[in-house]
Amino acid sequence: MVHAFIMVKTGAGESEQLLGPIRDFETVTEAHIVAGAYDIIAEVDADAVYEVLKTASSHVQGLQGVADTKTYISLDD
């Protein structure tokens, strides 16, 4: 199992509208609006690294209003 965090930067005023669709992705276990350099943090669990990258690049980045993402793969169990 691969555990990862996807940091999402949104356009101005887009965070609340994007939170639901991000939470709906199958591999996303949690997602929260946060203060800081990024606007949403999504927690992902997948069977393979490829699935994490697919969630970030194809699904999250494909949403209207997403400006940027950064993915961090957890190295601990």
N, C-alpha and C positions, 0 to 999 in steps of 0.2 A: 504494500500500500504506500502511495506517495502522498505526503501531506504538504500543502503549499499555501501561500498567501498571495493574492493578487491585489495590488494597490491600484486604485482607479482614480484618475484625475478627470473631472467632468467640466463641462461648460458651466458658466455662471447660472445658478438656479436650477441645475439639472439633477442634482444628487437625489432628491426625494423621488423624482419620477423614475430614476434608474435603479433604485434599490430593489424594488419588487421584481423586475425582470432578471436582475442579477441573481437574486435569491432563488428564482425558479429554475436555474440551470441545474441539471441532474447532479453534477459533481460538486456544486457549492453547498457546503454544510451550514455556513453562517455568513452574513454580510452586515456591515454596520457603517453608518455615516460617521466620519471622524473629523476632528480638527487637525490641521497640519498641512504638509505639502501635498497630500493626496486627500480626496474627498470620501472615498469608500474603501474599506478593506473587506475583501472576500476570502473566506477560508475554504480551501478545496481539498477533497479527498478523492483520489483516483487510483486505478490499478497500475497505471504506468505514467511516466513523465510525459509521454506524448499526449495523453488525455488532459493533463494539466495545461500544456502548451496550447492544445486545441481549444480548451475552455477560454484561455486568455486571448489568443489571437483570432479565432474564428467567432466565438460567441460574444465575449465581453467587448472586444474592440469593434465588433460589428454593430453594436447598439448606437443609435443616433444620440449624440450628446456626450459620448466618451471621447475625451481629448488625448489621453495617454494612459498606459498601464505599465506596471513594473511587477515582475513575478519573482517571488522568493520561495525556493523549495527548502523545506525543513530538513535538517540533517540529523535530528535526533528522532528516537522512536516515538 
